Amino acid sequence: MVGTMASMPAFIRPTRMTRTASSPAAGLTADDEVLLDAPDEPLGPALVAAAQGAYEPAASLLAGTREGARWEERDRYATRLAAIARSRPEWLDTWRAAAPHDPDALLVAAQLAVDRAWASPARAELLRAVSPLITAAARADGRDPVPWRVALDHARGSRAGHRYFEELWEAAVRRAPHHYGCHVAALRYLAASWHGSHRECFDFADLAAQDAPADSLVQALPVRAAFAYLTDGCGPRVPRARLHAAADRAIAFSARFPAAVTWPAEIRNLLTCVLLRLERHEEALAQLRLVGPYATSFPWDRLSDDPLGLFLKLRVNLGPVPPARPSRRPRYGLGGRARRGEH
């Protein structure tokens, strides 16, 4: 990583909070060592450079993920780089001017355009104007599923119909059958389209996980469906055994990877939250030990305006998770092979 963590600009530096009034449970990272949304080692230098106006490290990073077909990394990196471009767009503007047909610049630009439109009250109208940029990113490299994930999010936000969404979905999975980002986008669409039918979401998530390799992030899709159900409070009851099965699958997935590494951190944070909701406190504590210093905004930002503060508070005595904040944000989620109908 370039320089030290302290050299990173404040708006991209992982949030660190010092708490001296309480101590976490035994075996957990000290409060003052916990970071929120820490970038991994390849991403950190690209974020620093972008903040300083240079696009070349980001271009090199994303080109490597594309050439190596590392689609999960590519999706994470493009999302984080687009977030930087929302407040500091100059480096991306320079990159696009220098290489207007670069697939990587087009991808970040498409993600940025969707992010900007999503925050507006005129979301649906603004998103429709973004379509040509997403199309350009998808055509720039026919192998890449990440522009199709952006297109799936775009379709949900612009209230696209089921048939169009399913066409996008089929195009996405032809490129990467087990791409986690595309599956999450589909799960979000399901939840937004059939709000209250968590069984529909579980059917999709369970089928996807059963088909995916054991080391695929798609193994965590059912626990994401469980989180949506446990924090939503609407729709028919989901059998408790199904919630526990989703948690068990995610525990098995988490166990495949080393402790205190950044890329599985969001899954482990999510799993911890679900385990606490299910009152499986010892297993939640075990996940927190695997999380180490890497807190993530999701899922805690769905429950509190202070996600890091909530994360640290829950570690003290593994207390109950608070209810979700009132929000009209769509609950996350397709149909793939699942049936249309209830959600």
C-alpha positions in Angstrom: 0.0 0.0 0.0 1.2 3.5 -0.8 2.4 5.3 2.3 0.7 4.8 5.6 -2.9 4.7 6.5 -2.5 8.1 8.1 -1.5 9.6 4.7 -4.8 8.8 3.1 -7.3 11.7 2.7 -9.9 11.8 5.3 -12.8 11.1 2.9 -11.3 7.7 1.8 -9.5 6.8 5.1 -11.2 3.8 6.8 -13.1 5.2 9.8 -11.4 4.4 13.1 -13.1 4.9 16.4 -11.6 4.9 19.9 -13.7 3.7 22.7 -12.2 3.5 26.2 -15.4 3.1 28.3 -16.0 -0.5 27.3 -14.0 -3.6 26.3 -15.0 -6.1 23.7 -15.5 -9.7 24.5 -12.3 -11.8 24.9 -10.4 -12.6 21.8 -11.7 -9.6 19.8 -9.7 -6.8 18.3 -9.6 -3.7 20.6 -12.1 -1.0 19.8 -9.4 1.5 18.8 -8.1 -0.9 16.1 -11.4 -1.5 14.4 -11.7 0.1 10.9 -14.9 0.7 8.9 -14.9 -0.4 5.2 -11.1 -0.7 5.0 -9.8 -1.1 1.4 -7.7 -4.2 0.6 -4.1 -3.8 -0.3 -4.5 -3.6 -4.1 -7.4 -1.0 -3.8 -5.8 1.3 -1.3 -3.2 2.9 -3.6 -5.7 3.4 -6.4 -8.0 5.3 -3.9 -5.2 7.4 -2.7 -4.1 8.3 -6.3 -7.6 9.1 -7.4 -8.0 11.4 -4.4 -4.9 13.2 -5.6 -6.2 13.4 -9.2 -4.3 10.5 -10.8 -6.2 7.8 -12.6 -3.4 5.5 -13.7 -3.4 3.2 -10.6 -7.2 2.7 -10.9 -6.8 2.0 -14.6 -4.1 -0.6 -13.9 -6.0 -2.2 -11.1 -9.3 -2.6 -13.1 -7.4 -3.8 -16.2 -5.8 -6.5 -14.2 -9.2 -7.7 -12.8 -10.6 -7.8 -16.4 -7.7 -9.6 -17.9 -7.7 -12.1 -15.1 -11.5 -12.5 -15.1 -11.5 -11.7 -11.4 -15.1 -10.4 -11.6 -15.9 -10.3 -7.9 -12.8 -8.1 -7.2 -13.7 -6.0 -10.3 -17.2 -5.3 -9.0 -16.0 -4.3 -5.5 -13.2 -2.1 -6.9 -15.4 -0.3 -9.5 -18.0 0.4 -6.8 -15.4 1.9 -4.4 -13.8 4.0 -7.2 -17.2 5.3 -8.3 -17.8 6.4 -4.7 -14.6 8.4 -4.8 -15.6 9.9 -8.1 -18.8 11.3 -6.6 -16.8 13.8 -4.6 -13.6 14.0 -6.6 -14.6 13.4 -10.3 -11.6 15.1 -11.9 -9.4 12.0 -12.2 -12.2 10.1 -13.9 -12.9 12.9 -16.3 -9.2 13.0 -17.2 -9.2 9.2 -17.7 -12.2 9.3 -20.0 -10.8 12.1 -22.0 -7.5 10.2 -22.4 -9.2 6.8 -23.2 -12.8 7.4 -24.2 -13.4 3.7 -25.1 -11.5 2.1 -22.2 -13.8 -0.6 -20.7 -12.6 0.1 -17.2 -13.3 3.9 -17.4 -16.7 3.2 -18.9 -17.5 0.8 -16.1 -16.7 3.3 -13.4 -18.5 6.1 -15.2 -21.6 3.9 -15.5 -21.6 3.0 -11.8 -21.1 6.6 -10.9 -24.0 7.7 -13.1 -26.3 5.2 -11.5 -25.2 6.2 -8.0 -25.8 9.8 -8.7 -29.3 9.2 -10.2 -30.2 6.8 -7.4 -29.9 9.6 -4.8 -32.3 11.9 -6.6 -36.1 12.1 -6.0 -36.3 11.9 -9.8 -34.5 8.6 -9.8 -36.5 6.7 -12.4 -36.4 9.6 -14.9 -32.7 10.2 -14.4 -31.8 6.5 -14.6 -33.4 6.2 -18.0 -31.0 8.9 -19.3 -28.1 6.7 -18.1 -28.9 3.7 -20.3 -26.5 4.6 -23.1 -23.5 4.8 -20.8 -24.3 1.3 -19.3 -24.7 -0.1 -22.8 -21.3 1.3 -23.8 -19.7 -0.3 -20.8 -21.3 -3.7 -21.6 -20.2 -3.6 -25.2 -16.7 -2.5 -24.4 -15.8 -6.1 -23.2 -18.3 -8.8 -24.0 -16.9 -11.1 -21.3 -17.5 -8.8 -18.3 -20.5 -9.4 -16.2 -20.1 -6.3 -14.0 -21.8 -3.8 -16.4 -24.7 -6.2 -16.4 -24.9 -6.0 -12.7 -25.0 -2.3 -13.1 -27.7 -2.8 -15.6 -29.7 -4.9 -13.2 -29.5 -2.3 -10.5 -30.5 0.3 -13.1 -33.5 -1.8 -14.2 -34.7 -2.0 -10.6 -34.4 1.7 -10.0 -36.1 2.6 -13.3 -39.0 0.2 -12.5 -38.3 -2.0 -15.5 -40.7 -4.9 -16.1 -40.0 -8.5 -15.3 -39.5 -9.6 -18.9 -36.8 -6.9 -19.5 -35.1 -7.7 -16.2 -35.0 -11.4 -17.0 -33.4 -10.7 -20.3 -30.7 -8.7 -18.5 -30.3 -11.5 -16.0 -29.9 -14.2 -18.6 -27.2 -12.0 -20.3 -25.4 -11.6 -17.0 -25.3 -15.2 -16.0 -24.1 -16.3 -19.5 -21.0 -14.3 -18.7 -20.5 -15.5 -15.1 -23.0 -18.0 -13.8 -22.0 -17.5 -10.1 -21.2 -13.8 -10.0 -22.3 -12.6 -6.5 -23.0 -9.0 -7.5 -25.5 -10.0 -10.2 -27.2 -12.4 -7.8 -27.5 -9.7 -5.1 -29.0 -7.4 -7.8 -31.5 -10.0 -8.7 -32.4 -10.7 -5.0 -33.0 -6.9 -4.6 -35.2 -6.9 -7.6 -37.3 -9.8 -6.2 -37.7 -8.0 -2.9 -38.6 -4.7 -4.5 -41.0 -6.3 -7.0 -42.8 -8.7 -4.6 -42.4 -7.0 -1.3 -43.4 -9.3 1.5 -42.7 -12.6 -0.3 -39.6 -13.6 1.5 -40.1 -17.2 0.5 -39.7 -16.2 -3.2 -36.4 -14.6 -2.2 -35.3 -17.7 -0.2 -36.2 -20.0 -3.1 -34.0 -18.0 -5.5 -31.2 -17.7 -3.0 -31.2 -21.4 -2.0 -31.2 -22.6 -5.6 -28.4 -20.3 -6.5 -26.3 -21.4 -3.5 -26.9 -25.1 -4.2 -25.7 -24.6 -7.8 -22.6 -22.5 -6.8 -19.1 -23.8 -6.0 -18.3 -24.1 -2.3 -16.0 -21.1 -2.4 -18.3 -18.8 -4.3 -19.7 -15.8 -2.5 -23.2 -17.0 -3.7 -23.1 -19.4 -0.8 -23.9 -16.3 1.3 -27.0 -15.3 -0.7 -29.4 -17.2 1.6 -28.1 -15.4 4.7 -28.7 -12.2 2.9 -32.3 -13.3 2.3 -32.5 -14.2 6.0 -31.3 -10.7 7.0 -34.0 -9.1 4.8 -36.7 -11.2 6.4 -35.4 -10.7 10.0 -35.3 -6.9 9.6 -38.4 -6.4 7.4 -41.4 -7.5 9.5 -43.8 -8.1 6.7 -45.1 -11.0 4.6 -45.8 -14.7 5.5 -43.6 -16.3 8.1 -40.5 -18.1 7.0 -39.8 -21.4 8.9 -37.2 -20.9 11.6 -35.3 -23.9 10.3 -34.8 -22.2 7.0 -33.2 -19.2 8.7 -30.9 -21.4 10.6 -30.0 -23.4 7.5 -29.0 -20.1 5.8 -26.8 -19.2 8.7 -25.2 -22.7 8.7 -24.4 -22.4 5.1 -22.8 -19.0 5.6 -20.8 -20.3 8.6 -19.4 -23.1 6.4 -18.5 -20.6 3.8 -16.8 -18.3 6.3 -14.7 -21.2 7.7 -13.0 -21.7 4.3 -11.0 -18.4 4.6 -8.4 -17.0 6.9 -9.4 -14.7 9.8 -9.0 -10.9 9.7 -8.9 -10.5 5.9 -10.8 -7.8 4.1 -12.7 -9.3 1.2 -15.0 -11.8 3.2 -15.5 -9.1 5.9 -18.9 -8.0 4.7 -20.2 -11.5 4.6 -18.9 -12.1 8.1 -20.5 -8.9 9.4 -23.8 -9.9 7.9 -23.6 -13.4 9.3 -22.8 -12.0 12.7 -25.9 -9.8 12.6 -28.1 -12.7 11.6 -26.7 -15.0 14.2 -27.4 -12.4 16.9 -31.0 -12.1 15.7 -31.2 -15.9 15.9 -29.8 -15.8 19.4 -26.8 -17.9 18.4 -24.4 -15.8 20.5 -21.4 -18.2 20.7 -21.3 -18.6 16.9 -21.7 -14.8 16.5 -18.7 -14.3 18.8 -16.7 -16.8 16.6 -17.6 -14.8 13.5 -16.5 -11.6 15.2 -13.1 -13.1 15.9 -12.9 -14.0 12.2 -13.9 -10.4 11.3 -11.0 -9.0 13.3 -10.6 -5.3 12.7 -12.8 -5.1 9.6 -16.2 -3.7 10.3 -18.3 -3.0 7.2 -21.1 -0.5 6.8 -23.5 -3.2 5.6 -25.5 -4.5 7.4 -25.1 -2.2 10.3 -26.1 0.9 8.4 -29.5 -0.6 7.8 -30.0 -0.6 11.6 -28.3 2.6 12.7 -27.0 6.0 11.5 -23.8 5.1 13.3 -22.8 1.7 11.8 -19.4 1.6 13.5 -20.8 2.6 16.8 -23.4 -0.1 16.6 -20.8 -2.7 15.7 -18.6 -1.8 18.6 -21.5 -1.7 21.0 -22.8 -5.1 20.0 -19.3 -6.6 20.6 -19.2 -5.6 24.3 -21.7 -8.1 25.6 -23.1 -9.5 22.3 -26.4 -7.7 23.0 -29.5 -7.9 20.9 -29.5 -6.3 17.5 -31.8 -3.3 17.3 -34.8 -3.2 14.9 -34.2 -1.9 11.4 -34.6 1.9 10.9 -37.8 2.9 9.2 -36.9 3.2 5.6 -38.5 3.0 2.2 -35.3 1.6 0.7 -36.1 -1.5 -1.3 -35.2 -4.7 0.5 -32.5 -6.6 -1.4 -33.1 -8.7 -4.5 -34.8 -12.6 -9.1 -36.4 -15.0 -10.5 -33.7 -17.0 -12.4 -35.3 -20.3 -12.0 -37.5 -19.2 -9.1 -41.1 -18.6 -9.9 -42.7 -15.3 -10.4 -45.6 -14.6 -8.2 -45.8 -13.4 -4.7 -43.1 -10.9 -3.7 
